[in-house]
């Protein structure tokens, strides 16, 4: 009988449910951040190479 009382008490408590919700929401936000980073990573590498080539081809006039 003691086991059934313990099981019923465990079933009725809802404190841990909020923690589980926050863990799931945090994991979803982190997952979306990683997905966004992966989507942007390839484009930024190409763009930075183009910017580097453009800036390397420019000359600086140091005389007035």
C-alpha positions as a Markdown table, in Angstrom:
| # | Residue | x | y | z |
|---|---|---|---|---|
| 1 | Unk | 0.0 | 0.0 | 0.0 |
| 2 | Unk | 2.8 | 2.4 | 0.7 |
| 3 | Unk | 4.0 | 2.1 | -2.8 |
| 4 | Unk | 0.7 | 3.1 | -4.2 |
| 5 | Unk | 0.6 | 6.2 | -2.0 |
| 6 | Unk | 4.0 | 7.2 | -3.1 |
| 7 | Unk | 3.1 | 6.6 | -6.8 |
| 8 | Unk | -0.1 | 8.7 | -6.4 |
| 9 | Unk | 1.9 | 11.5 | -4.7 |
| 10 | Unk | 4.5 | 11.4 | -7.5 |
| 11 | Unk | 1.7 | 11.5 | -10.1 |
| 12 | Unk | 0.0 | 14.5 | -8.5 |
| 13 | Unk | 3.1 | 16.7 | -8.1 |
| 14 | Unk | 3.6 | 19.2 | -10.9 |
| 15 | Unk | 6.7 | 21.1 | -9.8 |
| 16 | Unk | 9.1 | 19.2 | -12.2 |
| 17 | Unk | 6.8 | 19.8 | -15.1 |
| 18 | Unk | 7.8 | 23.5 | -15.3 |
| 19 | Unk | 11.5 | 22.5 | -15.3 |
| 20 | Unk | 10.9 | 20.1 | -18.1 |
| 21 | Unk | 9.1 | 22.7 | -20.1 |
| 22 | Unk | 12.0 | 25.2 | -19.7 |
| 23 | Unk | 14.5 | 22.5 | -20.7 |
| 24 | Unk | 12.6 | 21.7 | -23.9 |
| 25 | Unk | 12.2 | 25.4 | -24.7 |
| 26 | Unk | 15.8 | 26.2 | -24.1 |
| 27 | Unk | 16.9 | 23.2 | -26.3 |
| 28 | Unk | 14.6 | 24.4 | -29.1 |
| 29 | Unk | 16.1 | 28.0 | -28.9 |
| 30 | Unk | 19.6 | 26.6 | -29.0 |
| 31 | Unk | 18.7 | 24.3 | -31.9 |
| 32 | Unk | 17.3 | 27.2 | -33.9 |
| 33 | Unk | 20.4 | 29.2 | -33.2 |
| 34 | Unk | 22.6 | 26.4 | -34.5 |
| 35 | Unk | 20.5 | 26.0 | -37.6 |
| 36 | Unk | 20.6 | 29.8 | -38.3 |
| 37 | Unk | 24.4 | 29.8 | -37.8 |
| 38 | Unk | 24.8 | 26.9 | -40.2 |
| 39 | Unk | 22.6 | 28.6 | -42.8 |
| 40 | Unk | 24.6 | 31.9 | -42.6 |
| 41 | Unk | 28.1 | 30.3 | -42.3 |
| 42 | Unk | 28.5 | 29.5 | -46.0 |
| 43 | Unk | 27.4 | 32.9 | -47.2 |
| 44 | Unk | 29.6 | 34.8 | -44.8 |
| 45 | Unk | 32.7 | 32.9 | -45.8 |
| 46 | Unk | 32.2 | 33.7 | -49.5 |
| 47 | Unk | 31.4 | 37.3 | -48.7 |
| 48 | Unk | 34.4 | 37.8 | -46.5 |
| 49 | Unk | 36.7 | 36.4 | -49.3 |
| 50 | Unk | 35.2 | 38.9 | -51.8 |
| 51 | Unk | 35.6 | 41.8 | -49.3 |
| 52 | Unk | 39.2 | 40.8 | -48.7 |
| 53 | Unk | 40.0 | 40.6 | -52.4 |
| 54 | Unk | 38.4 | 44.1 | -53.0 |
| 55 | Unk | 40.3 | 45.7 | -50.1 |
| 56 | Unk | 43.6 | 44.1 | -51.2 |
| 57 | Unk | 43.2 | 45.6 | -54.7 |
| 58 | Unk | 42.7 | 49.2 | -53.4 |
| 59 | Unk | 45.6 | 51.5 | -53.1 |
| 60 | Unk | 46.1 | 54.2 | -50.5 |
| 61 | Unk | 47.3 | 57.6 | -51.5 |
| 62 | Unk | 49.4 | 58.9 | -48.7 |
| 63 | Unk | 50.4 | 62.3 | -50.3 |
| 64 | Unk | 48.3 | 65.4 | -50.4 |
